[in-house]
Every structure is written in structure tokens, then in C-alpha cells.
Amino acid sequence: MGGKSSHARGALECPACGYRRVLAELRRRGWQLGERRPQRWMLAADLWSRRRKRKPHRSRRQCKAHFGELIQVDGSHHDGLEGRGPKGCMMNFVDDASGVALCRFSNEETTWAAAGLLEAWVRQYGVPKVLYCDWKNIYPRQSASREAIEGIEPETQFGGMCAKLGIAIIGAYRSVWT
């Protein structure tokens, strides 16, 4: 940065400042600069990078080690028949360890569609330990105010079926990745 005054160096050495902020500060101090001059100075001094610093979107977790340890459950509403028939919902169970999937189509993502797919999974692969699914009223649900006050664990009809089979249900956004 040879030749620049200490005012410019002071403004450029702000580690949290982007070049636009530095430009504004130098102009406030009376400097007549082009739009890109502080950017070039900061790039040369390795004080700024053209790349945006973003937080990672999601962190990857280790897949479960054994088949049936965790089954991811989802329903996807779309026009699978491409207009040649009614729109439907593809219910999907995917084993976390192996990626083995079992799918069924139904009109909606209902308790009975989920129960039918669970029955097909159990007949074909056995009883899973845990189902991981979103917070629809079919799987887990939030506590009603009375339940929360009385300490009652909310349970859906599908949840009751799973409990009888010894299957735990984990709602999305819960910390279960250990």
C-alpha cells in the first residue's frame, strides 16, 4: 500500500468491513476515489475476498449403521401421472443405512395410507426401530395446551399403532442424530 496515507490504511484494515463501507468512509474523509479502487487495494492486501462468506446450509450426519435402525418417512404430492389421471401422493419409506426404499401411491397422505405402507414394510423387511418424519398430524403432533399442562405425551392413531409394535417416532427438527 505504499504511498497511501495512514487514514487510508486505517480505513482499509477494518477486518469486518467490506470494500463499499471502506469506500464510504474514505469519501467521508474527503478522498475522491473511483468505485473499485478500495476493492483493488483490499484484494491486493488480502483484506477482502470476492467470495461471499456463507454459513453452511446443513451439516451432514453419519448414516445409521444397521438396516432398520432409522426409516425416513415422507409423502410427496404431485402429478405423477402427468395429467393422465388424478393427482396423488407418493408415500415413501427409505432406510437410512442402505437407502432401500418402499413407495405406495394414495390419494392423500393419511393415517391409513401410512399404516398400509408400514404394514408392507414390516411384511417385507421386518419391524424398524425408529421412524423419522415431519410434523403432520398423522405422525407426531404438538401438544395441546391441556396436554402440555398435564404432562400428557400427545399421540396420534398412527403413533399408537407404532407404539404397539415398539417403533419410536421422531419428528423432524428433533436432535436424534446420535
Contacts in CASP RR format, 6 or more apart in sequence:
PFRMAT RR
TARGET T0000
AUTHOR 0000-0000-0000
METHOD contacts of the structure
MODEL  1
MGGKSSHARGALECPACGYRRVLAELRRRGWQLGERRPQRWMLAADLWSR
RRKRKPHRSRRQCKAHFGELIQVDGSHHDGLEGRGPKGCMMNFVDDASGV
ALCRFSNEETTWAAAGLLEAWVRQYGVPKVLYCDWKNIYPRQSASREAIE
GIEPETQFGGMCAKLGIAIIGAYRSVWT
1 8 0 8 1.000
1 9 0 8 1.000
1 12 0 8 1.000
1 41 0 8 1.000
1 44 0 8 1.000
1 45 0 8 1.000
4 41 0 8 1.000
7 26 0 8 1.000
7 29 0 8 1.000
7 31 0 8 1.000
8 26 0 8 1.000
8 31 0 8 1.000
8 41 0 8 1.000
11 17 0 8 1.000
11 22 0 8 1.000
11 25 0 8 1.000
11 26 0 8 1.000
11 29 0 8 1.000
11 38 0 8 1.000
12 22 0 8 1.000
12 38 0 8 1.000
12 41 0 8 1.000
12 42 0 8 1.000
12 45 0 8 1.000
12 47 0 8 1.000
13 47 0 8 1.000
14 21 0 8 1.000
14 22 0 8 1.000
15 47 0 8 1.000
17 25 0 8 1.000
18 42 0 8 1.000
18 48 0 8 1.000
19 38 0 8 1.000
19 39 0 8 1.000
19 42 0 8 1.000
19 48 0 8 1.000
22 38 0 8 1.000
22 42 0 8 1.000
23 33 0 8 1.000
23 34 0 8 1.000
23 35 0 8 1.000
23 37 0 8 1.000
23 38 0 8 1.000
23 39 0 8 1.000
26 33 0 8 1.000
26 38 0 8 1.000
27 33 0 8 1.000
39 48 0 8 1.000
42 48 0 8 1.000
43 49 0 8 1.000
43 50 0 8 1.000
61 177 0 8 1.000
62 177 0 8 1.000
63 96 0 8 1.000
63 97 0 8 1.000
64 70 0 8 1.000
64 96 0 8 1.000
64 97 0 8 1.000
65 97 0 8 1.000
66 97 0 8 1.000
67 95 0 8 1.000
67 97 0 8 1.000
67 98 0 8 1.000
67 100 0 8 1.000
67 125 0 8 1.000
68 95 0 8 1.000
68 96 0 8 1.000
68 97 0 8 1.000
68 125 0 8 1.000
68 126 0 8 1.000
68 128 0 8 1.000
68 129 0 8 1.000
69 96 0 8 1.000
69 97 0 8 1.000
69 128 0 8 1.000
69 129 0 8 1.000
69 130 0 8 1.000
70 95 0 8 1.000
70 96 0 8 1.000
70 97 0 8 1.000
70 128 0 8 1.000
70 129 0 8 1.000
70 130 0 8 1.000
70 132 0 8 1.000
71 93 0 8 1.000
71 94 0 8 1.000
71 95 0 8 1.000
71 96 0 8 1.000
71 121 0 8 1.000
71 128 0 8 1.000
71 130 0 8 1.000
71 131 0 8 1.000
71 132 0 8 1.000
72 93 0 8 1.000
72 94 0 8 1.000
72 96 0 8 1.000
72 132 0 8 1.000
72 133 0 8 1.000
73 91 0 8 1.000
73 92 0 8 1.000
73 93 0 8 1.000
73 114 0 8 1.000
73 131 0 8 1.000
73 132 0 8 1.000
73 133 0 8 1.000
73 139 0 8 1.000
74 91 0 8 1.000
74 92 0 8 1.000
74 94 0 8 1.000
74 133 0 8 1.000
74 134 0 8 1.000
75 89 0 8 1.000
75 90 0 8 1.000
75 91 0 8 1.000
75 92 0 8 1.000
75 109 0 8 1.000
76 89 0 8 1.000
76 90 0 8 1.000
76 92 0 8 1.000
77 87 0 8 1.000
77 88 0 8 1.000
77 89 0 8 1.000
77 109 0 8 1.000
78 87 0 8 1.000
78 88 0 8 1.000
78 90 0 8 1.000
79 87 0 8 1.000
79 88 0 8 1.000
80 87 0 8 1.000
80 88 0 8 1.000
80 90 0 8 1.000
81 87 0 8 1.000
86 107 0 8 1.000
88 105 0 8 1.000
88 106 0 8 1.000
88 107 0 8 1.000
88 108 0 8 1.000
89 105 0 8 1.000
89 106 0 8 1.000
89 107 0 8 1.000
89 108 0 8 1.000
89 109 0 8 1.000
89 113 0 8 1.000
90 103 0 8 1.000
90 104 0 8 1.000
90 105 0 8 1.000
91 103 0 8 1.000
91 104 0 8 1.000
91 105 0 8 1.000
91 106 0 8 1.000
91 109 0 8 1.000
91 113 0 8 1.000
91 114 0 8 1.000
91 117 0 8 1.000
92 101 0 8 1.000
92 102 0 8 1.000
92 103 0 8 1.000
93 101 0 8 1.000
93 102 0 8 1.000
93 103 0 8 1.000
93 117 0 8 1.000
93 118 0 8 1.000
93 121 0 8 1.000
93 131 0 8 1.000
94 100 0 8 1.000
94 101 0 8 1.000
95 101 0 8 1.000
95 125 0 8 1.000
95 128 0 8 1.000
96 132 0 8 1.000
100 125 0 8 1.000
102 117 0 8 1.000
102 120 0 8 1.000
102 121 0 8 1.000
102 124 0 8 1.000
102 125 0 8 1.000
103 117 0 8 1.000
104 113 0 8 1.000
104 116 0 8 1.000
104 117 0 8 1.000
104 120 0 8 1.000
106 113 0 8 1.000
107 113 0 8 1.000
109 136 0 8 1.000
109 138 0 8 1.000
110 138 0 8 1.000
111 138 0 8 1.000
111 156 0 8 1.000
111 157 0 8 1.000
111 158 0 8 1.000
114 138 0 8 1.000
114 139 0 8 1.000
114 158 0 8 1.000
115 158 0 8 1.000
115 161 0 8 1.000
118 131 0 8 1.000
118 158 0 8 1.000
118 161 0 8 1.000
118 162 0 8 1.000
121 128 0 8 1.000
122 165 0 8 1.000
127 165 0 8 1.000
127 166 0 8 1.000
127 167 0 8 1.000
128 167 0 8 1.000
129 167 0 8 1.000
129 168 0 8 1.000
130 167 0 8 1.000
130 168 0 8 1.000
130 169 0 8 1.000
130 170 0 8 1.000
130 176 0 8 1.000
131 139 0 8 1.000
131 162 0 8 1.000
131 167 0 8 1.000
131 168 0 8 1.000
131 169 0 8 1.000
131 170 0 8 1.000
132 170 0 8 1.000
132 171 0 8 1.000
132 172 0 8 1.000
132 176 0 8 1.000
133 139 0 8 1.000
133 140 0 8 1.000
133 169 0 8 1.000
133 170 0 8 1.000
133 171 0 8 1.000
133 172 0 8 1.000
134 171 0 8 1.000
134 172 0 8 1.000
135 141 0 8 1.000
135 142 0 8 1.000
135 171 0 8 1.000
135 172 0 8 1.000
135 173 0 8 1.000
137 156 0 8 1.000
138 156 0 8 1.000
138 158 0 8 1.000
139 156 0 8 1.000
139 158 0 8 1.000
139 159 0 8 1.000
139 169 0 8 1.000
139 171 0 8 1.000
140 154 0 8 1.000
140 156 0 8 1.000
140 159 0 8 1.000
140 169 0 8 1.000
140 170 0 8 1.000
140 171 0 8 1.000
141 154 0 8 1.000
141 156 0 8 1.000
142 154 0 8 1.000
143 151 0 8 1.000
143 152 0 8 1.000
143 153 0 8 1.000
143 154 0 8 1.000
144 154 0 8 1.000
146 152 0 8 1.000
147 153 0 8 1.000
147 154 0 8 1.000
155 163 0 8 1.000
158 169 0 8 1.000
159 169 0 8 1.000
162 168 0 8 1.000
162 169 0 8 1.000
170 176 0 8 1.000
END
